[in-house]
């Protein structure tokens, strides 16, 4: 049984990729105190959480539960370590995909994770952690990510008009807090700029890592940063110009290979 379970469940575009890179780069140093599962190790569960956020059915939620149970069942013994699960998709898809307008799946998913974790490890405290961001900055970053990684054709203003509730991340955290009988922590990405490990520090603060290990951890540069405005404009044009996915993806890959990062 783990000493405690920390579930870092999002949100997208709030420094989560940087947190995961810090954890990945320091995995060996953290191993005596921390058992890690990042999204690359939770692929089947991530498919299920995204499916539930899209369809919202009992069958989709049941699939999440079964895959979360399987994840826990496959873990090694870790009586002296914290178990940390870190993946923004634990809260489902990022809003801005078709009819998905908010992270409203997150409170339901969080309760399910708490319920299943307590069933598997009754004595282990379960703690939730969410990173947030100022609404305007989140909206711009989310729109840019959709333009880059999907066939998004909306300009920024239209995206904001269509998804006005999407950046209300603090409200989602409040909903999780009211639904889940476990401690729920959150922090703003903007407050992490001067921390030694950036947005990874507030997550590690919850994991009870000994000071002698924390002092050895190596910072990592910000990950998945927004591309330049010129590159975004070119990507948006490609989304609008090419209907065929293969042609569109090839054009966007060429643009990204040349475009500077913002």
ROKOL-153984 format. One record per residue: x, z, y of N, C-alpha, C in turn. Coordinates in steps of 0.05 Angstrom, whole numbers, padded with zeros to 5 digits, always signed. Layout:
REM ROKOL-153984
XZYXZYXZY...
***
This chain:
REM ROKOL-153984
+00017+00000-00024+00000+00000+00000+00017+00000+00025+00012-00017+00045+00027-00016+00070+00022+00010+00085+00042+00016+00102+00038+00040+00119+00016+00036+00140+00014+00011+00150-00007+00004+00168-00010-00027+00167-00032-00037+00177-00037-00065+00178-00043-00073+00206-00028-00091+00217-00032-00101+00244-00040-00131+00242-00063-00137+00254-00073-00164+00254-00072-00176+00282-00053-00193+00287-00050-00207+00313-00065-00233+00310-00090-00233+00321-00109-00254+00315-00114-00273+00339-00095-00278+00355-00099-00297+00377-00094-00286+00404-00100-00301+00425-00114-00327+00423-00095-00350+00427-00105-00375+00423-00088-00398+00428-00079-00399+00457-00056-00410+00462-00045-00415+00489-00041-00390+00504-00034-00368+00490-00028-00343+00503-00001-00332+00494+00017-00350+00486+00044-00342+00477+00046-00336+00448+00025-00343+00432+00026-00336+00403+00048-00351+00389+00053-00376+00396+00075-00391+00382+00102-00378+00388+00105-00367+00412+00130-00354+00418+00133-00328+00402+00111-00313+00400+00111-00288+00383+00120-00295+00355+00107-00316+00343+00113-00323+00316+00142-00333+00312+00153-00346+00333+00181-00355+00331+00200-00331+00332+00194-00311+00348+00210-00287+00349+00209-00273+00322+00186-00271+00310+00183-00259+00284+00198-00275+00262+00195-00301+00264+00208-00318+00244+00239-00316+00246+00249-00317+00270+00278-00317+00275+00290-00290+00267+00274-00269+00269+00285-00242+00263+00274-00230+00237+00264-00248+00220+00251-00238+00195+00270-00221+00179+00295-00229+00176+00313-00214+00159+00318-00186+00170+00322-00184+00197+00326-00158+00209+00302-00140+00207+00278-00152+00209+00253-00137+00208+00245-00129+00180+00256-00142+00160+00246-00138+00132+00245-00109+00123+00264-00092+00130+00262-00064+00120+00237-00049+00130+00226-00058+00153+00204-00044+00165+00178-00060+00166+00180-00086+00162+00157-00103+00167+00154-00125+00145+00129-00127+00135+00122-00149+00117+00106-00169+00134+00116-00193+00135+00104-00213+00153+00088-00234+00138+00066-00242+00150+00052-00266+00141+00044-00281+00166+00056-00305+00170+00051-00322+00193+00033-00345+00184+00024-00361+00202+00003-00381+00195+00012-00401+00174+00038-00407+00173+00048-00425+00153+00045-00414+00125+00042-00388+00123+00039-00375+00097+00009-00368+00091-00008-00376+00109-00037-00370+00106-00054-00395+00110-00043-00417+00100-00056-00443+00105-00085-00444+00095-00089-00435+00071-00117-00436+00060-00136-00419+00076-00126-00395+00084-00143-00378+00100-00149-00390+00127-00129-00404+00139-00133-00416+00165-00153-00439+00163-00153-00454+00142-00174-00475+00138-00201-00462+00137-00203-00439+00124-00229-00426+00122-00239-00414+00149-00220-00402+00164-00229-00390+00190-00237-00412+00210-00222-00434+00209-00230-00456+00227-00257-00467+00218-00262-00469+00192-00288-00478+00183-00310-00460+00191-00306-00434+00189-00327-00416+00198-00333-00418+00228-00312-00421+00244-00316-00423+00273-00331-00449+00280-00329-00469+00263-00342-00495+00267-00371-00494+00258-00376-00483+00234-00403-00485+00222-00419-00459+00223-00405-00436+00223-00419-00411+00226-00438-00403+00204-00434-00414+00180-00453-00409+00158-00444-00385+00142-00462-00374+00126-00455-00352+00108-00435-00362+00087-00439-00386+00078-00421-00397+00058-00392-00400+00069-00390-00408+00094-00364-00411+00106-00351-00384+00110-00367-00364+00117-00356-00337+00120-00348-00325+00093-00363-00331+00073-00356-00321+00046-00330-00333+00037-00325-00358+00044-00299-00371+00037-00276-00357+00051-00280-00349+00076-00259-00334+00090-00254-00308+00075-00274-00294+00068-00271-00268+00054-00255-00271+00028-00262-00292+00012-00249-00296-00013-00219-00303-00009-00214-00318+00011-00186-00326+00016-00170-00304+00028-00182-00287+00044-00168-00263+00054-00162-00244+00031-00182-00240+00013-00177-00223-00010-00154-00234-00026-00152-00260-00030-00131-00272-00046-00104-00268-00032-00104-00270-00006-00079-00265+00009-00069-00236+00004-00087-00217+00007-00079-00189+00003-00071-00184-00026-00085-00196-00045-00078-00192-00073-00051-00203-00080-00041-00222-00065-00015-00235-00071+00008-00221-00058+00003-00200-00043+00025-00186-00029+00041-00168-00047+00067-00165-00042+00082-00146-00058+00077-00117-00049+00086-00098-00065+00084-00070-00056+00101-00066-00031+00091-00050-00013+00105-00046+00013+00099-00018+00024+00104+00003+00009+00095+00030+00017+00108+00040+00042+00131+00030+00049+00145+00040+00073+00145+00020+00096+00129-00001+00093+00130-00023+00113+00102-00027+00125+00102-00037+00150+00077-00047+00163+00072-00075+00154+00047-00082+00149+00040-00110+00144+00030-00122+00170+00042-00144+00179+00034-00158+00203+00025-00186+00196+00000-00192+00203-00011-00219+00201-00013-00230+00229+00000-00253+00234+00000-00265+00260-00007-00294+00259-00030-00301+00270-00039-00329+00271-00063-00331+00290-00061-00348+00310-00084-00351+00328-00109-00362+00314-00105-00376+00292-00129-00387+00278-00144-00365+00263-00134-00340+00263-00150-00318+00252-00175-00314+00268-00175-00325+00293-00199-00324+00309-00214-00351+00309-00206-00369+00291-00220-00395+00289-00206-00417+00306-00220-00439+00309-00211-00461+00326-00209-00453+00355-00192-00466+00370-00192-00463+00399-00216-00476+00411-00231-00463+00429-00254-00475+00442-00246-00501+00456-00266-00518+00459-00260-00544+00472-00261-00567+00452-00268-00561+00427-00272-00581+00406-00301-00586+00403-00311-00608+00413-00340-00615+00409-00358-00594+00420-00374-00582+00402-00394-00562+00411-00383-00533+00410-00357-00530+00404-00346-00503+00402-00338-00494+00431-00353-00476+00442-00350-00469+00470-00337-00442+00475-00336-00425+00455-00323-00399+00459-00310-00390+00432-00297-00367+00433-00285-00355+00409-00306-00336+00397-00331-00344+00396-00352-00325+00387-00349-00318+00357-00334-00334+00343-00329-00327+00314-00310-00304+00311-00294-00298+00332-00272-00278+00329-00283-00250+00322-00304-00240+00335-00314-00213+00327-00323-00212+00298-00337-00233+00289-00346-00233+00261-00323-00234+00242-00303-00252+00247-00280-00253+00230-00264-00227+00230-00261-00215+00253-00246-00190+00255-00259-00168+00239-00285-00166+00240-00299-00146+00224-00295-00151+00194-00296-00176+00186-00292-00183+00158-00263-00175+00149-00243-00181+00166-00216-00174+00159-00213-00144+00156-00225-00129+00175-00224-00100+00173-00237-00090+00148-00260-00100+00142-00275-00091+00118-00260-00097+00092-00248-00121+00090-00233-00128+00066-00207-00113+00064-00193-00109+00087-00168-00095+00086-00172-00066+00078-00194-00053+00088-00199-00026+00081-00207-00023+00051-00221-00044+00041-00228-00044+00012-00203-00045-00005-00184-00061+00004-00159-00065-00011-00140-00041-00008-00139-00030+00016-00119-00009+00023-00134+00013+00038-00150+00030+00025-00167+00049+00039-00152+00068+00058-00127+00075+00051-00112+00094+00067-00096+00082+00089-00094+00056+00091-00077+00043+00111-00092+00039+00137-00082+00049+00159-00095+00043+00185-00094+00013+00191-00116+00002+00202-00117-00026+00209-00119-00027+00240-00102-00044+00252-00101-00046+00281-00102-00076+00288-00118-00082+00308-00121-00110+00318-00106-00113+00344-00095-00137+00348-00081-00143+00373-00088-00172+00382-00094-00174+00407-00100-00200+00419-00084-00204+00445-00074-00228+00448-00061-00235+00474-00081-00252+00490-00082-00247+00516-00100-00262+00534-00084-00274+00556-00099-00286+00575-00086-00301+00597-00106-00304+00619-00096-00308+00644-00114-00312+00666-00131-00337+00661-00157-00337+00667-00175-00359+00660-00166-00386+00669-00158-00390+00694-00151-00416+00703-00126-00427+00688-00106-00410+00685-00082-00418+00670-00089-00425+00641-00106-00408+00629-00114-00414+00601-00128-00441+00599-00147-00446+00617-00162-00471+00616-00143-00495+00618-00125-00494+00637-00107-00517+00640-00089-00521+00616-00080-00499+00604-00063-00501+00581-00079-00511+00556-00103-00501+00554-00120-00509+00531-00127-00539+00533-00134-00548+00557-00140-00576+00561-00116-00593+00554-00093-00585+00564-00068-00600+00559-00062-00602+00529-00067-00580+00515-00062-00579+00486-00082-00598+00471-00107-00598+00480-00126-00617+00468-00118-00646+00473-00110-00652+00497-00101-00679+00504-00078-00687+00486-00059-00669+00483-00035-00675+00467-00041-00678+00438-00057-00660+00426-00059-00658+00397-00085-00669+00386-00103-00678+00403-00128-00689+00392-00135-00715+00407-00159-00725+00404-00167-00750+00417-00182-00744+00443-00177-00721+00455-00191-00713+00480-00189-00735+00501-00213-00742+00512-00214-00762+00534-00224-00751+00560-00231-00725+00561-00241-00713+00585-00218-00707+00604-00223-00712+00630-00204-00703+00650-00207-00672+00653-00189-00660+00668-00189-00631+00670-00214-00620+00682-00224-00632+00704-00248-00622+00717-00272-00623+00698-00275-00646+00684-00297-00648+00666-00295-00628+00643-00271-00624+00633-00266-00604+00612-00275-00576+00622-00267-00569+00646-00275-00543+00657-00305-00540+00660-00318-00562+00669-00347-00562+00673-00362-00559+00646-00351-00571+00626-00364-00572+00599-00360-00545+00584-00337-00532+00589-00330-00508+00574-00325-00484+00592-00344-00477+00609-00339-00456+00629-00336-00428+00616-00347-00424+00592-00344-00397+00580-00319-00394+00562-00306-00416+00558-00283-00416+00539-00261-00396+00547-00254-00393+00573-00231-00376+00579-00238-00346+00582-00262-00338+00574-00270-00310+00577-00259-00294+00554-00233-00293+00552-00219-00280+00529-00223-00250+00530-00223-00238+00553-00226-00209+00555-00254-00201+00544-00274-00217+00549-00300-00211+00539-00301-00212+00508-00287-00231+00496-00285-00232+00467-00271-00207+00456-00250-00199+00469-00237-00174+00460-00256-00151+00461-00272-00149+00483-00292-00128+00484-00312-00129+00462-00320-00154+00455-00339-00157+00432-00327-00148+00406-00301-00155+00402-00287-00146+00378-00286-00115+00377-00280-00103+00400-00278-00074+00402-00304-00061+00396-00326-00072+00405-00352-00060+00400-00361-00064+00371-00351-00084+00357-00360-00090+00330-00343-00078+00308-00317-00075+00313-00298-00068+00292-00290-00038+00295-00294-00022+00275-00287+00007+00277-00257+00011+00272-00241-00001+00289-00212+00001+00287-00200-00002+00315-00176+00008+00320-00164+00004+00346-00160-00026+00352-00167-00034+00376-00164-00061+00385-00148-00061+00411-00124-00074+00410-00106-00075+00433-00105-00103+00444-00100-00106+00469-00096-00132+00481-00076-00130+00504-00064-00153+00510-00045-00154+00532-00045-00182+00544-00038-00184+00569-00038-00209+00584-00010-00222+00581-00010-00248+00576+00015-00263+00575+00030-00260+00601+00017-00260+00623+00030-00258+00649+00046-00232+00652+00039-00212+00637+00053-00186+00639+00078-00184+00622+00083-00206+00607+00105-00205+00588+00131-00219+00597+00130-00230+00622+00153-00246+00631+00179-00231+00631+00179-00206+00637+00204-00191+00640+00211-00174+00616+00194-00175+00595+00200-00160+00571+00222-00172+00554+00239-00156+00541+00262-00167+00526+00255-00189+00506+00233-00185+00492+00224-00205+00472+00199-00220+00481+00193-00219+00507+00169-00233+00517+00144-00223+00504+00125-00241+00497+00099-00232+00486+00101-00220+00458+00124-00221+00446+00127-00208+00419+00129-00178+00422+00139-00168+00445+00142-00139+00448+00117-00123+00444+00094-00131+00457+00070-00115+00453+00060-00114+00424+00065-00136+00410+00057-00137+00382+00074-00118+00365+00100-00120+00370+00119-00103+00355+00115-00073+00362+00106-00067+00386+00100-00040+00394+00080-00027+00375+00062-00043+00363+00041-00032+00346+00050-00030+00317+00074-00040+00311+00083-00042+00283+00101-00019+00275+00107+00000+00293+00123+00023+00286+00151+00015+00275+00165-00002+00290+00191-00012+00282+00212+00008+00292+00230+00018+00275+00250+00037+00284+00267+00026+00307+00275+00043+00325+00291+00035+00349+00316+00020+00341+00329+00029+00319+00354+00017+00312+00350-00012+00303+00326-00020+00294+00320-00048+00288+00312-00063+00313+00294-00051+00329+00285-00065+00353+00309-00073+00370+00330-00057+00372+00352-00063+00389+00368-00087+00379+00365-00095+00354+00380-00118+00343+00365-00144+00345+00340-00144+00353+00324-00168+00353+00332-00188+00374+00332-00213+00367+00342-00234+00385+00319-00249+00398+00318-00250+00425+00296-00265+00439+00297-00294+00432+00274-00307+00436+00272-00336+00431+00260-00349+00456+00267-00374+00461+00255-00388+00484+00225-00393+00480+00210-00396+00502+00182-00402+00499+00177-00426+00482+00156-00425+00465+00150-00446+00447+00124-00461+00456+00122-00486+00447+00098-00502+00452+00089-00502+00481+00109-00506+00499+00103-00506+00527+00088-00532+00536+00075-00531+00558+00059-00553+00567+00077-00576+00576+00069-00601+00569+00085-00624+00578+00079-00629+00607+00095-00646+00619+00093-00652+00648+00066-00666+00654+00058-00665+00679+00033-00678+00688+00034-00708+00683+00057-00721+00687+00059-00749+00682+00055-00756+00653+00067-00739+00636+00065-00743+00607+00036-00739+00598+00023-00718+00609-00005-00713+00603-00023-00737+00611-00017-00748+00634-00033-00771+00643-00030-00794+00624-00006-00799+00614-00001-00820+00595-00014-00815+00569-00014-00790+00560-00027-00783+00535-00058-00786+00537-00069-00778+00559-00098-00781+00564-00105-00811+00564-00089-00827+00577-00094-00856+00577-00093-00867+00549-00074-00858+00532-00073-00868+00505-00098-00859+00489-00108-00835+00493-00132-00826+00480-00156-00844+00487-00157-00852+00512-00179-00869+00521-00175-00898+00513-00151-00907+00510-00145-00935+00505-00148-00943+00476-00139-00925+00458-00137-00932+00430-00157-00917+00413-00176-00931+00401-00196-00919+00384-00185-00914+00356-00168-00931+00347-00156-00928+00320-00136-00905+00320-00141-00886+00302-00124-00862+00302-00095-00867+00298-00089-00885+00279-00061-00891+00273-00046-00903+00297-00060-00921+00310-00048-00934+00334-00045-00913+00356-00066-00897+00360-00065-00876+00381-00042-00856+00376-00040-00847+00351-00019-00827+00345+00009-00839+00349+00012-00864+00342+00038-00877+00346+00045-00879+00375+00025-00887+00392+00030-00889+00420+00036-00862+00433+00022-00841+00424+00027-00814+00435+00054-00803+00426+00061-00809+00401+00088-00800+00392+00110-00813+00409+00106-00838+00416+00126-00852+00432+00127-00839+00460+00104-00833+00471+00103-00820+00498+00117-00793+00498+00111-00777+00477+00122-00750+00476+00152-00751+00471+00162-00772+00458+00191-00774+00453+00206-00780+00479+00192-00789+00499+00205-00797+00524+00198-00778+00547+00175-00764+00545+00165-00748+00568+00180-00722+00571+00186-00714+00595+00199-00688+00600+00178-00665+00597+00188-00642+00591+00171-00618+00589+00168-00606+00617+00144-00595+00623+00139-00583+00649+00155-00557+00651
***
